[in-house]
């Protein structure tokens, strides 16, 4: 009998962002670098990284895996994330 579950660590081989309707757009000027968006992302595709012209790390999203769920935007304490239509 064939298993219906996936093998551990196999999700990186399955890009899932192609069917997304909305995608998060980050306002790095407004961002306070709390990292909550990175922690709440169910896909783990938001990472805090050093960006030129900013002292603190800012969120960067890997759109190949972002499903556009909007959890990051709804939980951002300063509303620095907007969900924009993904064309």
Secondary structure, 3 states (H helix, E strand, C coil): CCCCCCCCCCHHHCCCHHHCCEEEEECCCCCCCCCHHHHHCCCCCEEEECCCCCCCCEEEECCCCCCCCCHHHHHCCCCCEEEEECC
